[in-house]
């Protein structure tokens, strides 16, 4: 286990942060092997963000004022330090200003999160991402210069409700305010039809951009197995089969009509 260096000028209370699923928003679609991320607050959200960043070969500076959490994550990240996030000098000494991006994931103590965000901005960090617990929290964070705010608990609640109400929706990605990318199990009315004959575009105003299909096979050991095939550029004559997963894109209004099927 790595040696943990302590930067603390005054005692602080430890706040146990809200739980959330593993999440790695900050690096999506980017190649950032030479950049360094700072993660302040190692509750469930911050801890998983730091670990997932490290798995992508990104340098991670993990910070919390709880020695146990810092020690536990030290084996995964580049550097793990016990630091009071409300102490500007301690944050500076820890090297926060050297980070290209910092994720402030202090959830339950809004005041501590706000102060930490202010300090991170004052230290000159280019991109600051803040985990927010409320609309008020996000407004203050934005006023302080946060580049991105995230609501993991809200997002998880929304996904849970969607999975209950529309269980055929496997995954949904918001591309913009009005347009989403959705994975959906092919409704029965499309089975055995070519895309051009299914009415999916004319009736629902959405486009099929990929089809994922699972095919029963016999493997080399003579055992039954399942093989996944993905048609990344389906043509109008490609057929939609039972149990196909369609990747479709469209407006939220159009996708809502399709979800009802």
N, C-alpha and C positions, 0 to 999 in steps of 0.2 A: 504494500500500500504506500502511496506517495506521501511524502511529508507535507503537512498542511501548514501554510504560513498564516499567521493571524494578524489582521488589521482591524483593531477595534479600539476606539477611544472612549467609549462609554457603553454601559450595558444596555441592551435593548430587549424587548419582549419578542418572543418567537410567535409568529402567526402561522397557523396551519392552513394552508391554502385549499381552495375548492378542488374537488377531484374532477378529472376529465379524461377522455380517451387520448391515446397517443396522437400527437399532432405535430406536424412539421411544416407549417404554412410558409415560413420565411424563405425556404430554399427551393420552393417548388419551381421546376422548370429552369433552374439556373445551374451553372457550373462555377463553384466558388471554392475550389480546393486551396487556393492561396489566401483566402480571406479569413478573418477571425470574427466569430460571433460571441457576444457576451450574453449570458442568461442570468438574470437577477431574480432570485426566488426559486427554490427547488422543491416546491410542492409537487403534487402529482403532475400538473400541467408542465411546469418548468423543467422538472426532472426528465420527463419523457421527451420534451423538445430538445434538451441538451444531448440526451443519448442518441436520438435520431439524427441530429446534426453530426455528431461524432461518427456515426455509422456511414455517413456520406463523405468521410475523410475531410471534414471541415474542422478547423481549429476552434475549440470551444473553451471560453473562460466561464466557469460556473461559479456563482456567488450566492451565498446565503449566510445568515448569522447563526445557523444551527450546525454544530460541529458534526453531529451524526450524519446528517444529510450530505454535508460536504465530503466527509470521509467515504461515504457509500458511493458517491458518484465519481470520486477521484480516479478510479480504475478505468473509467470510460472516456473521460474528457482530457483535453490538453492540460488544463490547469484548473484546480478547484480551490477556492479560498474562502475563509471565514471573514466576512466583511459586513460592516453596518452600512446598509444601502442609503442611509440618511446622512452619512458622514462624507462630505465632499472630498476631504483630504485622503481618507481611507480608500475611497473609490478611485481617486486619481493614482494613489500608490499601487493599487491593485492592477492598474493597466487598462482600465475601462476605456480611456481615451484612445487606446490603440486599436480598439475594435471597429470594424467597418459597420457592423450593425449590432444593436443590443435589443434583447427582448426582456421587457419588464413584466414579470409574471407574478407579481405580488397581488393576490386576489382579495383577501378578506379585509386588509387594512388599506382602504382607499387613500387615506392621508399619506401613508408610507409610500404607496405606489406613486402618488403625485409628486412627492418630494424626490423620490428616486428618479422619476422621469425628468424633472427639472434639472437635477444634477447631471444626468447623462447628457442632456442637451447642452448644458453649460460646458461640459468637457469636450464638446465638439464632435460627438458621434454623428455620422452622416445619416444613418437610418435608425429610427427608434420605433419598435413595435411594442404596443402595450396591451396586456390582457386586462380587459375591463369587466367590472362586475355590474355596471348599470349605465343607463344613458347619460346620467349626470357625470359619471366617471369618464366616459368617453369624450364628452364635450370639453371637460377640463383638460384631459390629455391632449386633445386636438389643439386647444388654445396654447398649450405649452410647446407645441411643435411636433407631437407624435405623428409619424408618417402613416402608421397603420394601427388600427384598434381591432381587437378580436374578442368575440363573445363565445368561448367554447361551450359553456353550459347551455346557452341559448341555442347554439347550432345543434348540439346533441339532442336537446329537447325536440327541436323541429324535425330532426331525422327520425327520432323515435316515433313521433306522431305520424309522420309520413309512412313509416314502415308498418304501422298498425292500420292506418286508414287505407293505404294503397300498397299492399304487400307485394305487388308485381313490380314495384319500382326498386331496383337493386342499388342504384347509385345516382346521385345528382350533383352536377357541378355548375355553379352559377358563373356564367361567362360575363354577364353585364347586369345592369339593373333589370332589363326586360327579357334577356335571352339565357336559356339554360341548356346544358348538355346532359342527357338522361340515358341510363341503361334501364331497359324495360323488358320483361318477359313478353314475347310476342302474343298478343291477344288472339283468341281462337278464330276470330273473323278473318285473320290474315293467313292462317295455315293453308299451305298448298297453293298459294297465289304468288305470282311474280310481283315485285315491288310496284311496277307500273299499274298492275291490276288490283292491287290491294286497297287503293283509295286512301292510303295513309297521307299522301301529300295533298290530294284534292279535298278530302274530307276533314283532315286535321291540321293541314298547313304546317307539317313538320317534315324534315328530311332525314332519311336513313343514311348515316355516314359509315356504319360498320355493322357486321353481323357476326356474333359469336355463337358457335355451334358445338355441341358435345356429341361425339359419335362413339357408339359401342364398338370395341375392337377386341381381338384376341392377341395378347402380347407374346413375346418370345418364349415365355415360360408356359404358354398354352392356357393362360388364365384370362378370364374376361376382364376388360379394363375400359376406361373412358379416355378418348383423345379429344382435345380441344382444337378446333379450327377457327381461325378468324379471317373473315373476308373484309379487308380494310377499305376496299373501294368497290362496294357492290354496285352492279349495273341495274338498269331498269328491268332486265329480264331475269335477274337472280330471284330464286324462289325463297319464300319464308316458310320454314318448317315448324312443326310443334316443338316447343321447348327451346327455340332459338332465343337468343338475347339480342335485342336490337339496340344499337347506340344511335339515338336520334337527337336532333337539335331543332330548337324552335323557341317561339316566345312563350312566356309563362302561361299566357291565356290559352295558346294552342296545346301546350303540353298538359294543361289541366283537363282538357277535353279527352286527350288520349289516356290519361291516368284513370279516368272513370271506367275504361274498358278493362 
